[in-house]
Amino acid sequence: RMAISTAEASAMHSTLIIASMALDLTGQDWTQLGHGGDPNVVSSTDLVVTVDRVLALFVVRIVALIAHRQSRKTRAYVYSDLSTTTICKTATDREIQWDDVISS
């Protein structure tokens, strides 16, 4: 594996944080969201936590839209489907940097 720059490491770290957060949210039974002891999905009175969670879900949907548009042009498919769960799992499993997906 080749060495990566600090900027690339930072982008990968950001992608993994956002993907993990969105995956935790979408992996929950929606009727139980906000309940229980999982700190990643438990209800929070902290507005920053709520905004971060919503932002994570929006970022994944933006990645889905851009990836879909690109795949229609190039016929190269990064994701097997465009569900939030698939995009997040693919990003974490394959270490895909979303800034590459978004900026290309």
N, C-alpha and C positions, 0 to 999 in steps of 0.2 A: 504494500500500500504506500502511496506517495504521501509525503509530508504536506500538510495544508497550512495555509497562512492564518494569521490571527483573525483576519476579517472573515475567512471561510469558516473557521471554528466558531466565531460569534454567530454567523448566519445559521450554521447547523444547530447550535445551541438554541437559538430563538425558534427555529422550526420545530425542534423536539419539544420545547416547552409548550408551544401553542398546540401542536398535534396531540401531546399527552393530555392537556387540559380538555380539548374538544373531545378526545376519545373517552376520557373519564365521564364527561357529561352525556355523551350519546350512548355510552355503555350502561347507563343506569336505567332501571325500570322507571319510565316517566311518572308513574303514579307514586313512586318513592323518592323522586328527586327532591333534594333539600332535607331529607330525613336520614336518620342513621348517624353513624360515627365517621364515615369517610370524609376526611377534611377537604378532599378535592371536589365534593359535590354538596356538602352540608350547607344548609341555608346560612347566609352571612348578612349581617347588618352593615358590613363595610362596603361602601359604594365602589371602591376600587376593585374589590374582588368580583363583584357583580359585573362591572364594566369589562374586566379582563376576560371573564367567561363568555360574555356576549361577543366580544371582539374576537376571541378564539374561534367561535362558531362562524362568524362572518368571514374571517380570513380563509377558513377551509372552503366555504362556499365560493369565494372569489377565486381561489386556486382551482376549484372544480370548473368554474366557467371558463377560465383562461386555458386550462388543460384541454377542455372539450373543444374550444375554438382552434387551438393549435393542432390537435389530433385530426380535426376535419381537414386541415390544410396539408398536413404531412403524412397522415395515415400511420403515425407512430403513437401508440397508446402507452402512456405512463401508468395509468390506473386501469384495473379490470372493470371497474364501474365508478361512478361519480358520487357514491354515497360518502357521507362524512366519515363513517367508520373505515371504509376501504382506503380513503385518501390518508387518513391519520395513521393507520396501520402500515401502509406502504411507506409513508414518510419515515416512520420510526424504524421499520425493518430494513429498508434499503438506504437509509440515511440520505434521502432526497432533500436538497435545499430548495425551499419554495422560492427564494429570490431568483434562482435559475429558471424555474417554471414561469414566474410572473414576468421577468424581464426579457425572456427570449421571444 
